[in-house]
Amino acid sequence: MSDAPIVGRSRPVWVRVVGLAGLVTTALTVWLGLWVTPPDQKQGNLVRLVYLHPPIAWVALYLAFGLAALSSLLYLWRRTRSLFWDRLAAASVEVGVVFNALTLATGMLWGRPSWGVWWTWDARLTSTALLLVLFLGYLALRRVPADPEVRAKRCAVAGLIAFVDVPIVHFSVVWWQTLHQGATVLNADLSPTIHGSMAWTLLLGFVALTLVFVWMVAVRYRIEVLADRTGAEHLEISLAERWAEGGVAVPTAPAPSNGSVELRPPSPVGQ
């Protein structure tokens, strides 16, 4: 896979367009959710959190961690192995961790007036918190010094193991008795319990945060590639200095396209 559509001297136009679209649709969602849609008959104005909380959870659980798991799987498969998938997985996890934390935060804001407590060891809440811890561990694993390919392999395995918790989070309200309500839109009967302007605003919220997710992943992926290139250049400079101290000349070679460092044995000066 090539980094050309994302990485270049300047940020690609499509990334800017997606970012602007995400900003506009998010602002429109907030405006519709706060001032246009009516309050709920039972929950009153508290229902306005529904326009943000489910879309945020959708991005964290299904888009971010789903894309990370798919990218990890494609990296482990020899036919599709490329650092592109490793970087994409890393970018998706970082964005997913942010949305996972926001999922818990907005859930607590909803739970305090609904349940009377900020936090309870409910199956849905506990499994979601565990998911955050697992992917924080994934990010910590990426910081352990190692060869890029070794790091990519072990992080891909860790990402797939962490993803096992996603279906547990999804089905937790079905498998156990929980305080958390069931699915509002994608329930077992496929009969949404939200209608009218409230339904359209919720749908817009899903679209808006999906666009924000795509923009954040694209930006984070570009940073990942540039960081790898910078690290490779610093390593080559350090090696050149060490070899120079030993009285050997270092042949120059173009950097590999996948961002990894290609080391060649030095040749004695004068040969």
C-alpha positions in Angstrom: 0.0 0.0 0.0 1.2 3.5 -0.8 1.2 6.5 1.5 0.8 9.0 -1.3 -2.9 9.7 -0.9 -2.3 10.8 2.7 1.3 11.8 3.1 2.9 14.7 1.1 4.4 18.1 1.5 0.9 19.5 2.4 -2.2 17.9 3.7 -4.3 16.5 0.9 -7.4 18.3 -0.3 -9.8 15.5 0.5 -8.6 15.4 4.2 -9.4 19.1 4.5 -12.8 18.7 2.9 -13.7 15.8 5.2 -12.5 17.8 8.2 -14.6 20.8 7.2 -17.6 18.6 6.6 -17.2 17.0 10.0 -17.0 20.4 11.7 -20.1 21.7 9.9 -22.2 18.6 10.5 -21.2 18.3 14.1 -22.1 22.0 14.7 -25.5 21.3 13.0 -26.1 18.3 15.2 -25.4 20.3 18.3 -27.7 23.1 17.1 -30.6 20.7 16.2 -30.1 18.6 19.4 -30.1 21.6 21.8 -32.6 24.0 20.2 -34.7 22.3 17.6 -35.7 18.8 18.7 -38.3 18.5 21.4 -37.6 17.1 24.9 -38.5 13.5 25.6 -41.8 12.6 27.5 -39.9 10.6 30.1 -36.3 11.9 30.2 -37.1 15.5 29.4 -34.0 17.5 28.2 -31.7 14.7 29.3 -32.5 13.0 26.0 -30.5 15.5 24.1 -27.3 13.5 25.1 -28.6 10.8 22.8 -27.5 12.8 19.8 -23.9 12.5 20.9 -23.4 9.5 23.2 -24.4 6.7 20.8 -22.5 8.2 17.8 -19.4 8.6 20.0 -19.7 4.9 21.0 -20.3 3.9 17.4 -17.0 5.5 16.4 -15.1 4.0 19.3 -16.4 0.4 19.3 -17.2 -0.3 15.7 -15.3 2.1 13.4 -12.0 2.7 15.3 -11.4 -0.6 17.0 -13.0 -2.5 14.1 -10.7 -0.8 11.6 -7.7 -1.5 13.9 -8.6 -5.2 14.1 -9.0 -5.4 10.3 -5.7 -3.6 9.7 -4.0 -5.9 12.2 -5.4 -9.0 10.5 -4.2 -7.7 7.1 -0.8 -7.1 8.4 -0.4 -10.6 9.9 -1.5 -12.1 6.5 1.6 -12.5 4.5 0.0 -11.5 1.2 -1.1 -8.1 2.4 1.7 -7.5 5.0 2.7 -3.8 4.8 3.6 -1.1 7.4 0.6 0.8 5.9 -1.7 -1.5 7.9 0.4 -1.3 11.0 0.3 2.5 10.9 -3.4 2.5 10.1 -4.1 0.3 13.1 -2.1 2.5 15.4 -3.8 5.7 14.1 -7.3 4.0 14.5 -6.5 2.9 18.1 -5.3 6.3 19.2 -8.5 7.9 17.9 -10.6 5.1 19.3 -9.1 5.5 22.7 -10.2 9.2 22.7 -13.7 8.3 21.6 -13.8 5.4 24.1 -13.0 7.9 26.9 -15.7 10.3 25.6 -18.1 7.4 25.6 -17.6 6.7 29.3 -17.7 10.5 30.1 -21.0 11.2 28.3 -22.4 7.9 29.7 -21.6 9.1 33.2 -23.3 12.5 32.5 -26.3 10.5 31.4 -26.2 8.0 34.2 -26.0 10.5 37.1 -29.6 11.9 36.7 -31.0 8.6 35.4 -29.5 6.1 37.8 -28.5 8.4 40.7 -24.8 7.6 40.5 -21.9 8.6 38.3 -20.6 5.1 38.0 -21.8 1.5 38.7 -20.2 -1.8 37.9 -22.7 -2.5 35.3 -21.9 -5.1 32.6 -22.0 -2.5 29.8 -19.9 0.1 31.7 -17.4 -2.4 33.0 -16.7 -4.0 29.7 -16.4 -0.6 28.0 -13.9 0.5 30.7 -12.0 -2.8 30.2 -11.9 -2.0 26.4 -10.3 1.3 27.1 -7.6 -0.3 29.4 -6.9 -3.0 26.7 -6.2 -0.5 24.0 -4.2 1.8 26.3 -2.1 -1.3 26.7 -1.8 -1.6 23.0 -0.5 2.0 22.8 1.9 1.3 25.6 3.2 -1.8 23.7 3.9 0.4 20.7 6.3 2.5 22.8 8.5 -0.5 23.7 11.7 -0.2 21.6 11.9 -2.8 18.9 12.4 -3.4 15.2 9.5 -1.9 13.2 8.4 -5.3 11.9 8.7 -7.0 15.3 6.7 -4.2 16.9 4.1 -4.4 14.1 3.6 -8.1 14.6 3.2 -8.1 18.3 0.9 -5.0 18.2 -1.3 -6.7 15.6 -1.7 -9.7 17.8 -2.5 -7.5 20.8 -5.0 -5.5 18.8 -6.9 -8.6 17.8 -6.9 -9.9 21.4 -8.2 -6.6 22.6 -10.9 -6.5 20.0 -12.5 -9.7 21.5 -14.0 -7.4 24.1 -16.0 -5.4 21.5 -18.7 -8.0 20.9 -18.9 -8.5 24.7 -19.6 -4.8 25.0 -22.2 -5.0 22.3 -24.1 -8.0 23.7 -23.7 -7.2 27.3 -27.2 -5.7 27.6 -28.6 -8.9 26.1 -26.5 -11.5 28.0 -26.8 -9.8 31.5 -29.3 -7.8 33.4 -28.0 -4.3 33.2 -29.0 -0.7 34.0 -28.0 0.4 30.6 -30.9 0.6 28.1 -31.0 -1.6 25.0 -30.3 -0.5 21.5 -32.3 2.5 20.3 -31.9 1.9 16.6 -30.1 -1.4 15.8 -32.2 -3.6 18.2 -33.1 -7.2 17.7 -36.5 -6.4 16.2 -35.0 -3.7 13.8 -37.7 -1.3 15.1 -36.2 2.0 16.1 -37.6 3.6 19.3 -36.9 7.1 18.1 -38.7 9.0 15.3 -39.2 12.3 13.6 -36.8 15.1 14.0 -35.1 13.3 16.8 -34.3 10.3 14.6 -32.9 12.6 11.8 -30.8 14.5 14.3 -29.4 11.2 15.7 -28.6 10.0 12.1 -26.9 13.3 11.4 -24.8 12.8 14.6 -23.6 9.4 13.3 -22.6 10.9 10.0 -20.9 13.9 11.6 -18.8 11.9 14.0 -17.9 9.4 11.3 -16.5 12.3 9.3 -14.6 13.5 12.3 -13.2 10.0 12.8 -12.0 9.8 9.2 -10.3 13.2 9.4 -8.6 12.4 12.7 -7.3 9.0 11.5 -6.0 10.6 8.3 -4.2 13.3 10.2 -2.8 10.8 12.8 -1.7 8.4 10.1 0.3 11.2 8.4 1.9 12.0 11.7 2.9 8.4 12.1 4.5 8.2 8.7 6.4 11.5 9.3 7.6 10.3 12.7 8.9 7.0 11.2 10.8 9.0 8.5 12.2 11.3 11.1 13.3 8.4 13.3 14.9 6.7 10.4 16.9 9.8 9.4 18.1 10.3 13.0 19.1 6.7 13.2 21.1 7.0 9.9 22.8 10.1 11.2 23.7 8.5 14.5 25.1 5.4 12.7 27.1 7.6 10.3 28.7 9.4 13.2 29.6 6.2 14.9 31.1 4.7 11.7 33.0 7.9 11.1 34.5 7.6 14.5 35.8 4.2 13.6 37.4 5.5 10.4 35.0 3.9 7.8 32.9 5.5 5.1 29.2 5.1 5.0 27.6 4.5 1.6 24.4 6.5 1.1 21.3 4.7 -0.2 17.7 5.9 -0.7 15.4 5.2 2.2 12.9 2.3 1.6 9.4 3.4 0.6 7.8 1.6 3.6 9.5 3.9 6.0 11.8 1.2 7.6 15.5 1.6 8.0 17.8 -0.3 5.6 21.3 -0.8 7.1 24.2 -1.8 5.1 27.7 -2.8 6.3 30.2 0.0 6.1 33.1 -0.2 3.7 36.7 0.8 4.8 37.9 4.3 3.8 39.7 4.2 0.5 38.2 1.1 -0.9 
